[in-house]
Amino acid sequence: MDKTAVQLKKGRKVALWAALITLLLAGLKGLIGYYFNSDVLIADAFHSGADTIAIFASAFGLWIASSKKNRRFPYGLFKAETFVTFIIGCFICWAGIELILQGYSTFSSVQNVIAFPYLPVAVSIFSIIVAYLIAKIEKRVGVEVNSHSLIANAQESFLDIISSVVVLIGIVMSYWKIPYIEGVIIIIIGILIVKLGLENTWNSFLVLLDANLDEKLQNEILEIAESVPGVEQVSDIKIRQAGPFRMVELEFMANPSISLYHSHDIGNEIESLIKNRYNSIESVFIHTEPSQNKDIKAIIPVSEVDGLSSKIYGHFGRAPFFASIRISNGNYEVEDFFLNEFLGKKIHIGLSVVNVIIKYDYNMIFTSQIGEIAFYKLRDNYIDIYKVGESDLTIDEGLKHYLENKLTRIKAPTHYANESIVENI
């Protein structure tokens, strides 16, 4: 059984048990209220009955959501749970309105209670304890499986605790023949319940319309995608809420020179990172487009610092200096020169330089030779390597050759100017 099915089954099981216990509690309050002629306890029994329907509806929605995907419903039926949340919100509103009406009716009625109602008081206290336990379990499991209907029911159960406290006060006040304070409190609680119902109804309505309700998650996914080597720009992120789960659609731009196979690998890495971090994300759809970015950040090894007239050095890692170049819309300029501070190292000089290039998001280098380790590190980070001749070529001449498509892209590591391992683009 996959993760999705396990989550839905767990949520459904909790909802069914909560519905059964709430139904038994409603029956007990109704029976005791009828026997002791307690209108306020009977009204609370009807309130619990409405909760039972709402909780059962949640279980029903989770059951439908657990149906397997098919040709007719390729995305599954997860939104059935969201639709049930909408219905539950309506029930909560109805329960709040009923409570307001009940509170209003107490203004003009006084119960004639002779003996102190010990059993109704005991039932009310028992109801408070049970409501608290149900609310805690529903909230914990609802958050765990990301079930909005269970979370909504938990919120309603917490309000039931307050409602039951008011009912308890009302029972005692009926004995003392003081109904007015009870009515005011019941009306206030009814208004709060209606507010909660409207919030759940509105939020589930927005989810059914595929509204973006989690901008924080969207920004976090953007950061994850942009951290993956080879992603030049994330152009679009869409998040759809489907019941307890989310479905993500992401479009990113990659270097147009990399193969479809490598683009697919980048997409798989993004998908894996997102799914491993968020259990609530059921699927991630990745789409790749070639980058349309006209600006290129390039590095060229040089033997001197003389602007565009600087001579290109014959070996990548052992160059005394590096020129930082920006190429944009057929134009180019030298942005800065950097001293090769790794020349004092005995091994892996090229790799050390490459790590700096990767860190500062360069996407191209020009060189005549490059070692094996440096080459594969650049390739794995989707940085293009173009071959320039070993003669006394200047930066200006080398970049003109590049813009005239006279340079070839190095496809394999080389320590020597061996043209057999250099392929035309």
Residue, then its C-alpha position, 0 to 999 in steps of 0.5 A: m500500500d502506497k503512502t497516499a493510501v495509508q494516509l487516507k485510510k488512517g484519516r478515514k478510520v479516525a473519522l468513522w470512530a469519531a462519528l460513532i462516539t459522537l452519535l452515541l454521545a448525542g443519543l445519551k444527551g437526548l435521552i437524559g435531556y428528555y427524561f429530565n425535561s432539559d431543553v438546553l441538553i436536548a438542543d445540545a444533543f441536536h448539535s452533536g447530531a449535526d456534528t455526527i453527520a459532518i464527521f461521517a461526511s468527512a469519512f465518506g469524502l476520505w473514502i472516495a478520495s482513496s479511489k484509484k486513479n483511472r482514465r476518467f479521473p487521471y488525477g484521482l478523486f482527492k478533491a472529494e475530501t475538499f468538497v466534503t469540507f465545503i459541506i461540513g462548513c455549511f453544517i457548522c454554519w447551520a449549527g451556529i445559527e441554531l445555537i443563536l436561535q436557541g440562545y434567543s429563545t432562552f430570553s423568554s423561557v425559564q425552566n421550572v426545575i425543583a431538584f438539582p439536575y445531577l445526572p444532566v450535569a454529569v452528562s454535560i461534564f462527560s460530554i466536555i471530556v469526550a469532545y476534548l479527546i475527539a478534538k485532539i485526535e482529529k486535529r493530530v491525525g488531520v495535520e498528519v495526513n493533511s486532511h482539511s475536513l478532519i481539521a475542520n471537524a477538530q475545530e468544531s469539536f473544540l468549539d463543542i467543548i465551549s458549547s458544552v460548558v455553556v450548556l452546563i452553565g445553562i442547566v445550573m442556571s435553569y435550576w437557579k432560574i437565571p436564563y438571561i446570561e445563558g442566552v447571551i453566552i449561547i448567542i456569542i458562541g453561535i456567532l463564533i461557530v458561524k464564523l468558523g463555518l464560513e471560513n471553512t466553506w470559503n477556503s474549501f471553495l477557493v481550493l475547488l477553484d484551484a486558487n493558490l493558497d500557499e505562497k510560502l510553499q511556492n517560495e520554498i519550492l522555488e528555492i529548491a529548484e533554483s539550487v539544482p545545478g543546471v537550472e538557469q531560471v524557474s519560469d513558473i510554479k503552480i500548486r493545486q490543492a487536491g483534498p489532503f494532497r498537493m500537486v505541483e507543476l513546475e517549469f524551468m529553463a536550462n542551458p539549450s546546449i545540454s541534451l534532453y537526457h540531461s534535462h530529464d535528469i535535472g527534472n528528476e532531481i528537482e522532483s525527488l528533492i520536493k517529494n522527499r521534503y514534503n509528504s503532502i505533495e502527491s505528484v510533481f510535474i516538471h517541464t523543461e524549456p531551453s533558456q532564452n537568457k541572452d546574457i552569458k557569464a564567461i571565464i577566460p584564463v589569461s596570462e596578463v591583465d590588459g583588458l580585451s587585449s589580454k592574451i589567452y593562456g594555454h592551460f586552464g588551471r595554471a593560468p596566472f589570471f582569469a578574466s570575467i566576461r559578460i556577453s549580451n546581444g552580440n556585445y561583450e565586455v570584461e567585467d573584472f580580472f581575478l588572480n589565480e590564488f590556487l597556483g601554489k597548490k600541487i594538485h587539483i588546481g583546476l578543480s579548485v578554480v572550477n569550484v569558484i566558477i560554479k559558486y558564482d554561477y558562470n555558465m561558460i568558459f573558454t580554454s585550449q586545454i582542460g584536465e579530466i577532473a575539472f572537465y567532468k565537474l564543469r559538465d556535471n554542473y552544465i557549464d559549456i566549455y569552448k576551445v580557443g587556439e593556443s596561439d597568441l590569441t587575445i580575449d577580443e579575438g577569441l570572443k569574435h570567433y565565438l560570436e562568428n560560430k568559429l569555436t567548437r565545444i569541448k566534449a571530452p577532457t584533454h591535456y593536449a590540443n588533440e582535435s580528435i576529441v573536439e566535436n563541432i556543435 
